[in-house]
Amino acid sequence: MIGVKKDEVKLVPHDPNWKEEYFNYRNELLNILGDNVIEICHIGSTAIIGIMAKPILDINVIVKCTNSINFNGMKEAGYNFHGEHEIFGHLFDRKNNNDNVTHFIKCYPINNENHIRVVKFRDFMNNYPEYVKQYNELKIKLAEEYSNDRIAYQKGKTEFINKINKMIEEMNIL
């Protein structure tokens, strides 16, 4: 994974190898987190086929107990803990030798609404390519406008994401 600097927004074309890379890290996380793991999911744009994405692998981990996360094992494997966040759960990242963030790992308790929402969004996008095209165009525009402001880039995507989430809810399709 190439990764990007902390505030940078850099999009690259979808890479089919991201799926294989996800499975490699999934196995690593299973080894570190052990019996506490319920589910591990590849989420974010690298999990949406055919879309430009920041070259950062996003992985959600559902655990039985957030208090039982193997923090030492995560640290030893090169993951940096950034605390517990309402939206991001227990957030970890991993950086490469160039100090680029290459992975975001978010650990959630079972039935977490934020996790469920991003998985439904990913699945919807992979099943409705016409929306992938719209989202891709928006992401490219925002990346050009906010190349050094990841927060503004994220905020710029909010309306589109909310529209899709509302459609998912109204259509009860997933």
Secondary structure, DSSP 8 states (H G I E B T S, - for coil): ---B-TT----B---THHHHHHHHHHHHHHHHHGGGEEEEEEESGGGSTT--B-S-EEEEEEES-GGG--HHHHHHTTEEEEEEETTTEEEEEEE-TTS-EEEEEEEEETT-HHHHHHHHHHHHHHH-HHHHHHHHHHHHHHHHHTTT-HHHHHHHHHHHHHHHHHHHHHHT--
